[in-house]
């Protein structure tokens, strides 16, 4: 952000956050560069050719939110959030077009769970060094391929997996990752399944489906028991890819067609509000705040903060110089800030309270 705060005769350019510009008419202007309030961009670096990142499980923050781990096809990397510095990176060697990977953290960021559609589920130790956290050699906990992690519990021990890439043989698996290894809690066939979102205590899961393939006519938006996969409720909504369940368990969000999404009251599974236009549809990327009061909805460069009470827009902005739909969006551990990961590896961190405070100081409502 650049603010024109005074006019001055042409002089030596000030150092630091000030500079002077002049015109051919001899008019000089002194400028002060002001740090943007509540919004930071962390460069993606050299990730342009890294491969696919998809859904909110492709990145995760440690509890203190001083570093972030993210998966980009065959590569998994850790970056420092204060500087954007690349701390560590591992390369599985799998061709980017074949690999989809997801990540979750356990034990306050001391262990990394990495899932791969090629090689299964892995666990890596994360050790603290003077240079920052490092990813250690992994152990494979489960070798079954083709499953993508779509959600995980806050402690990273319970994960929801969907075989969305195996057309005609889609399944949902719920896994428990313990110190001793991995256990399948439940598994069931789910025609056209695309996304599974866990509730607050990991006992139920909301499954949405993609509207493609011959099996989509037998696909539904459903709530299942994690213990055995049995159906608790079939929702009166079109299938359409994505789903989210707030960490406090009170609200859910599903895309419901090309231009519509539905906010659900999970105590009754009745709609709270319907989101349309830029706020709705299977082209959006979204997440819910930990307290369930807000949703972040992204489409292309447009980012909107939405009330889950009635679907009203609390604020919106266009992310600068970003391109295409984001890979994922999720809240930081403080429950106030949220981050957007773009496919080129760039990470945007937004602090809505800080933005509101800065806008108020400028007289902007």
Secondary structure, DSSP 8 states (H G I E B T S, - for coil): -EEEEEE--S----STTEEEEE-TTS-EEEEEE---TTEEEE---S-TTS----SGGGEEE-TT-SEEEEEETTEEEEEETTT--EEEEEE----TTT--EEEEEEGGGTEEEEEETTTEEEEEEEEEETTEEEEEEEEEEE---S-EEEEE-TTS-EEEEE-TTSTT--EEEEEEEETTEEEEEEEEE-TTEEEEEE-TTSSEEEEEE-S-SGGGGG---EEEETTT--EEEE-SS---S-EEE-TTSSEEEEE-SSSEEEEEETTTTEEEEEEEGGG-STT-EEEE-TTSSEEEEEETTEEEEEETTT--EEEEEE-TT--SS-SEEEE-TTSSEEEEE-TTS-EEEEEHHHHHHHHHHTT--
